[in-house]
């Protein structure tokens, strides 16, 4: 590994760590934030959802901008925006201010996510790329691992605002490393202009779907989701004829590996991303554990992801990624099915077993699937491909939270979780985990359908 490769890998991995760290640590602090800022269940759920929605909306455009203007430049701008928004989040005095700052964090994080994977793919050859991507994914999972534990500790001893203060030095460190040590720049050699019309279709479509999904039991919610899906279809047709499209539709319609690998990622994240949100509420409201103890339990899954992802990424350099990723998806299905039996009396040991199964499954899926996606496109589309990887992750996370918000609204409404509706919360959780298990099973077939991978050199 030469100096440029080491520099890119370190900077990308730290950037990959920062976003999930704040996401998972804030999830564990949600009950404390809700009490302090006087939020009901639906408003509280928008603290993670606003981040995911803004990130999903801006990620694909950020990938296109990275191909046009340079991946290092967009990465640097993204980490600056993210750090400033984190500062504002720590100063929030009401729900509106916090949610708006989370939107800013989402925008900044998209610019980091859209460029980090592309920079790694730009500097590592095919035979070493899987291991490098696995190490980068480990940054994500270390963030997810550290988030619940550190977030729980900070919330319990210093208050929830300290979570955001802790993220600021890390953001400043990444800015320093990029400015001082990262000298090269990477962008597409193809002439291109930014697709404003396509970006508008794409953004409005996602916003309508996400805002309408929790309100499906109301007429306007159904209308919003239907309008969002219609605009999504229009977006794809528009992109086929656009002179400089936001996404090269041939990658979706003619590249089987790219299309089905992204579909598998979307399904996987849709089925698994609400786990931390739901278990954080379950452990604190039903088991009456503190934020620190809850964080330690939830820590099990991302720790296994962080430890195993470099190994599974390297494994996918030698074994067909389709096989490794599909086995991982099957394990995720099993773990979700175990959680579908969640009750008030469920032992912590049984919960830990389910998290172990999920952690191994997700580690087997994520790195090999990312390797398959990035290896299936030519170099001029690496920025878009990297953005698609992040878009599937964030859109899946957004859909997972949207489904969770919908089911919770049906069973609990806008009321805070309290002893009078704990049975309703448990019923909602079981419905959600069973639904996610069925969705994950569909993902196994999507993963197998991708065919053999043709990796770029």
C-alpha positions in Angstrom: 0.0 0.0 0.0 1.6 3.3 -1.1 1.3 6.7 0.6 -1.5 7.9 -1.5 -3.5 4.8 -0.9 -2.9 4.9 2.9 -3.9 8.6 3.0 -7.2 8.1 1.0 -8.1 5.0 3.1 -7.5 6.8 6.5 -9.4 9.9 5.5 -12.3 8.0 4.0 -12.5 5.6 7.0 -12.6 8.5 9.5 -15.3 10.2 7.4 -17.1 6.9 7.2 -16.9 6.6 11.0 -18.3 10.0 11.8 -21.8 9.9 10.3 -22.9 6.5 11.7 -21.3 7.4 15.1 -23.6 10.4 15.5 -26.5 8.6 14.0 -26.3 5.6 16.4 -25.4 7.7 19.4 -28.3 10.0 18.9 -30.7 7.0 18.6 -29.7 5.9 22.1 -30.3 9.4 23.4 -33.8 9.8 21.9 -35.7 9.3 25.1 -33.5 11.9 26.9 -33.9 14.4 24.0 -37.7 13.8 23.9 -38.0 14.6 27.6 -35.8 17.7 27.4 -37.4 19.2 24.3 -40.9 17.9 25.1 -41.4 15.8 22.0 -44.1 13.2 21.3 -43.3 9.9 19.6 -43.8 11.1 16.1 -41.7 14.3 16.5 -39.0 12.3 18.2 -38.9 9.9 15.3 -38.1 12.8 12.9 -34.7 13.3 14.7 -33.2 10.3 12.9 -35.6 10.5 9.9 -34.8 14.1 9.0 -31.1 13.2 8.8 -31.8 10.2 6.6 -34.2 12.0 4.3 -31.9 14.9 3.6 -28.9 12.5 3.1 -30.9 10.4 0.7 -32.1 13.4 -1.3 -28.7 14.9 -1.8 -26.5 11.9 -2.1 -26.9 11.1 -5.8 -26.6 14.7 -6.8 -23.4 14.9 -4.7 -22.0 11.9 -6.5 -22.6 13.7 -9.8 -21.0 16.9 -8.6 -18.0 14.8 -7.4 -17.5 13.4 -10.9 -17.8 16.9 -12.4 -15.8 19.0 -9.9 -13.5 16.5 -8.2 -14.1 14.0 -5.4 -11.6 15.4 -3.0 -13.2 18.9 -3.3 -16.7 17.7 -2.6 -15.5 15.5 0.2 -13.9 18.5 1.9 -16.9 20.7 1.5 -19.1 17.9 2.9 -17.1 17.4 6.1 -17.1 21.2 6.7 -20.9 21.4 6.3 -21.3 18.4 8.6 -19.1 19.8 11.3 -20.9 23.2 11.3 -24.3 21.5 11.5 -23.1 19.3 14.4 -22.1 22.5 16.3 -25.6 23.9 15.7 -27.2 20.6 16.8 -25.4 20.8 20.1 -26.8 24.3 20.7 -30.4 23.4 19.8 -33.0 24.8 22.2 -36.1 23.3 20.6 -37.2 20.5 18.3 -37.3 22.6 15.1 -33.7 23.8 15.6 -32.5 20.3 16.2 -34.3 18.8 13.2 -33.0 21.6 10.9 -29.5 21.0 12.1 -29.9 17.3 11.5 -30.9 18.1 7.9 -27.6 20.0 7.6 -25.7 17.0 8.9 -27.5 14.8 6.4 -26.4 17.1 3.5 -22.8 17.2 4.6 -22.7 13.5 5.2 -23.9 12.8 1.7 -21.0 14.6 0.2 -18.6 12.5 2.3 -20.3 9.2 1.6 -20.6 10.0 -2.2 -16.9 10.5 -2.5 -15.1 8.3 0.0 -15.8 5.0 -1.7 -15.1 6.5 -5.2 -11.7 7.8 -4.0 -10.8 4.3 -2.7 -11.9 2.7 -5.9 -9.8 5.2 -7.9 -6.5 4.4 -6.1 -6.8 0.7 -5.4 -6.5 -2.0 -8.1 -9.1 -4.7 -8.4 -7.1 -7.4 -6.5 -6.8 -5.1 -3.4 -10.0 -3.2 -3.7 -12.2 -5.6 -1.7 -9.9 -5.5 1.3 -9.7 -1.6 1.2 -13.5 -1.3 0.9 -13.9 -3.7 3.8 -11.6 -1.5 5.9 -13.7 1.5 4.9 -16.9 -0.3 5.8 -15.3 -1.1 9.1 -15.1 2.6 9.8 -18.9 2.7 9.4 -19.4 -0.2 11.7 -16.9 1.1 14.3 -18.9 4.3 14.3 -22.1 2.2 14.8 -20.3 0.3 17.5 -19.0 3.2 19.4 -22.2 5.3 19.0 -24.5 3.4 21.4 -21.9 2.9 24.1 -20.3 6.3 24.0 -23.6 8.0 23.3 -25.2 6.2 26.2 -22.3 7.1 28.5 -22.3 10.7 27.5 -26.1 11.1 27.7 -26.1 9.5 31.2 -23.3 11.6 32.6 -23.0 14.8 30.6 -26.4 15.1 28.8 -27.4 14.5 25.2 -25.8 17.7 23.8 -22.3 16.3 24.6 -22.8 13.7 21.9 -22.7 16.5 19.3 -19.7 18.2 21.0 -17.8 14.9 20.8 -18.3 14.8 17.0 -16.8 18.3 16.3 -13.1 17.4 17.0 -13.3 14.4 14.7 -14.7 16.6 11.9 -11.9 19.1 12.4 -9.3 16.3 12.3 -10.7 15.1 8.9 -10.6 18.7 7.5 -7.0 19.1 8.6 -5.9 15.7 7.1 -7.6 16.5 3.7 -6.0 20.0 3.5 -2.5 18.9 4.5 -2.0 15.4 3.3 -4.4 14.7 0.4 -2.8 16.3 -2.7 -4.4 14.4 -5.7 -7.8 15.0 -7.2 -10.0 12.6 -9.1 -12.9 13.3 -11.4 -14.5 12.0 -14.6 -12.8 12.7 -17.9 -16.2 12.9 -19.6 -17.6 16.5 -20.2 -20.7 16.9 -18.1 -23.2 19.5 -16.7 -25.2 19.2 -13.6 -28.8 17.8 -14.1 -30.9 20.3 -12.2 -34.3 19.0 -13.6 -33.5 15.4 -12.7 -32.3 16.4 -9.3 -35.6 18.2 -8.6 -37.7 15.2 -9.7 -35.5 12.9 -7.5 -35.6 15.2 -4.4 -39.4 15.9 -4.5 -40.1 12.2 -5.1 -38.2 11.1 -2.0 -39.6 13.9 0.2 -43.2 13.0 -0.8 -42.7 9.3 -0.1 -41.0 9.8 3.2 -43.5 12.4 4.6 -46.5 10.5 3.3 -45.5 7.0 4.5 -46.1 7.5 8.2 -49.5 9.1 7.3 -50.8 6.3 5.0 -53.9 5.9 7.2 -54.9 9.4 6.2 -55.9 10.4 2.7 -53.1 12.9 2.1 -50.5 10.4 3.1 -51.7 8.0 0.4 -51.7 10.8 -2.2 -48.2 11.9 -1.2 -46.7 8.4 -1.6 -48.6 7.9 -4.9 -47.3 11.3 -6.2 -43.8 10.5 -5.0 -43.8 7.1 -6.8 -45.1 8.7 -10.0 -42.4 11.4 -9.9 -39.8 8.6 -9.3 -41.0 6.9 -12.5 -40.9 10.2 -14.4 -37.3 10.7 -13.0 -36.1 7.4 -14.6 -37.7 8.2 -17.9 -36.3 11.7 -17.9 -32.8 10.4 -17.2 -32.9 8.1 -20.2 -33.1 11.2 -22.5 -31.2 13.8 -20.5 -28.0 15.1 -22.1 -26.1 14.9 -18.8 -28.2 12.7 -16.6 -27.9 12.5 -12.8 -27.6 8.7 -13.2 -26.6 6.7 -16.2 -29.7 4.7 -16.6 -27.9 2.1 -18.7 -26.3 1.0 -15.4 -29.7 0.1 -14.1 -31.3 -1.3 -17.2 -28.3 -3.0 -18.9 -25.9 -3.8 -16.1 -27.5 -6.8 -14.3 -24.8 -6.9 -11.6 -25.1 -3.2 -10.8 -28.9 -3.2 -10.8 -29.5 -6.3 -8.6 -26.6 -5.5 -6.2 -28.2 -2.1 -5.6 -31.6 -3.6 -5.2 -30.3 -6.1 -2.7 -28.6 -3.3 -0.8 -31.9 -1.3 -0.7 -33.8 -4.3 0.6 -31.2 -5.1 3.2 -31.1 -1.6 4.6 -34.9 -1.3 4.5 -35.2 -4.4 6.5 -32.5 -3.8 9.1 -32.0 -0.1 9.7 -34.8 0.5 12.2 -33.4 -2.2 14.6 -31.3 0.2 16.7 -34.2 2.7 16.9 -36.7 0.0 18.1 -34.3 -1.8 20.4 -33.2 1.5 22.0 -36.9 2.2 22.9 -37.5 -1.4 23.9 -34.6 -1.5 26.3 -35.2 1.8 27.9 -39.0 1.9 28.0 -39.8 -1.9 28.5 -36.7 -3.2 30.2 -36.1 0.1 32.1 -32.4 0.1 31.4 -30.3 3.3 31.3 -28.8 4.7 28.0 -25.4 3.3 28.9 -26.6 -0.3 29.5 -28.8 -0.2 26.4 -25.9 1.0 24.3 -23.7 -1.8 25.5 -26.3 -4.4 24.5 -26.9 -2.8 21.0 -23.1 -2.6 20.6 -23.0 -6.4 19.9 -24.2 -6.1 16.3 -22.0 -3.3 15.0 -18.9 -4.7 16.8 -19.2 -7.9 14.9 -19.7 -5.9 11.6 -16.5 -3.9 12.3 -14.4 -7.0 13.1 -15.6 -9.1 10.2 -16.1 -6.6 7.4 -12.4 -6.5 6.3 -12.3 -10.3 6.2 -15.5 -10.6 4.2 -14.3 -7.8 1.9 -11.1 -9.7 1.3 -13.1 -12.9 0.9 -15.1 -11.3 -1.9 -11.8 -10.7 -3.8 -11.5 -14.5 -4.1 -15.0 -15.9 -3.9 -17.9 -14.7 -6.0 -19.5 -11.7 -4.1 -23.0 -12.9 -5.0 -22.5 -16.1 -2.9 -21.0 -14.4 0.1 -23.5 -11.5 0.1 -26.5 -13.8 -0.3 -25.4 -16.0 2.6 -25.2 -12.8 4.7 -28.7 -11.7 3.7 -30.0 -15.2 4.7 -28.5 -14.7 8.2 -30.1 -11.2 8.5 -33.4 -12.8 7.7 -32.9 -15.3 10.5 -31.9 -12.6 13.0 -34.9 -10.5 12.2 -37.2 -13.5 12.6 -35.8 -14.2 16.0 -36.5 -10.6 17.0 -40.1 -11.0 15.8 -40.7 -13.0 19.0 -39.8 -10.0 21.2 -41.8 -9.9 24.5 -41.5 -7.9 27.8 -40.0 -11.1 29.4 -37.5 -11.8 26.6 -34.1 -12.3 28.2 -31.1 -10.1 27.4 -29.2 -13.3 26.4 -31.7 -14.1 23.7 -31.6 -10.6 22.4 -27.8 -10.8 22.3 -28.0 -14.0 20.3 -30.2 -12.3 17.7 -27.8 -9.4 17.4 -24.9 -11.8 16.9 -26.7 -13.4 14.0 -27.5 -10.1 12.5 -24.0 -8.8 12.9 -22.4 -11.7 11.2 -25.0 -11.6 8.4 -24.6 -7.9 7.7 -20.8 -8.2 7.7 -21.1 -11.0 5.1 -23.5 -8.9 3.0 -22.2 -5.3 3.0 -18.5 -5.4 1.9 -18.9 -8.1 -0.8 -22.1 -6.3 -2.1 -20.2 -3.0 -2.3 -17.3 -4.6 -4.0 -19.7 -6.1 -6.6 -21.3 -2.7 -7.3 -18.0 -0.7 -7.6 -16.4 -3.5 -9.7 -19.2 -3.6 -12.2 -18.8 -0.1 -13.7 -16.1 1.7 -15.7 -13.9 4.3 -14.1 -15.8 7.4 -15.4 -18.8 6.3 -13.4 -17.1 5.6 -10.1 -18.6 8.8 -8.5 -22.1 7.9 -9.5 -21.6 4.3 -8.5 -20.3 5.3 -5.1 -23.3 7.7 -4.7 -25.6 4.8 -5.6 -24.1 2.7 -2.9 -24.8 5.4 -0.4 -28.2 6.2 -1.9 -29.4 2.7 -1.5 -28.1 2.6 2.1 -29.7 5.9 3.0 -32.9 5.4 1.1 -33.2 1.9 2.7 -32.6 3.5 6.2 -35.2 6.2 5.4 -37.7 3.6 4.2 -37.0 1.4 7.3 -37.7 4.4 9.6 -40.8 5.4 7.5 -42.2 1.9 8.0 -41.4 2.0 11.7 -43.1 5.4 12.0 -46.2 4.2 10.1 -46.7 1.1 12.4 -46.0 3.0 15.6 -48.5 5.7 14.5 -51.1 3.0 14.0 -50.5 1.3 17.4 -49.5 4.3 19.6 -50.5 7.5 17.6 -48.8 10.7 18.7 -48.6 9.7 22.4 -45.3 9.3 24.2 -44.5 5.7 25.1 -45.6 5.1 28.7 -46.8 2.2 30.9 -50.4 2.6 29.5 -49.3 1.8 25.9 -46.3 -0.5 26.4 -48.3 -3.5 25.2 -49.2 -1.6 22.1 -45.5 -0.8 21.5 -44.5 -4.5 21.9 -47.2 -5.5 19.4 -46.0 -2.9 17.0 -42.4 -4.1 17.4 -43.3 -7.7 16.7 -45.3 -6.7 13.6 -42.3 -4.6 12.4 -39.7 -7.3 12.9 -41.8 -10.0 11.2 -42.4 -7.6 8.2 -38.7 -6.9 8.0 -37.9 -10.6 8.1 -40.2 -11.2 5.1 -38.6 -8.3 3.3 -35.1 -9.6 4.0 -36.1 -12.9 2.6 -37.0 -11.2 -0.7 -33.5 -9.6 -0.6 -31.9 -13.1 -0.7 -33.4 -13.7 -4.1 -32.5 -10.3 -5.4 -28.9 -10.9 -4.3 -28.8 -14.3 -6.0 -30.3 -12.9 -9.2 -27.4 -10.5 -9.9 -25.4 -13.1 -11.8 -21.6 -13.3 -11.9 -19.5 -10.2 -11.4 -17.1 -8.7 -13.9 -14.7 -6.6 -11.9 -13.0 -3.6 -13.4 -9.2 -3.4 -13.3 
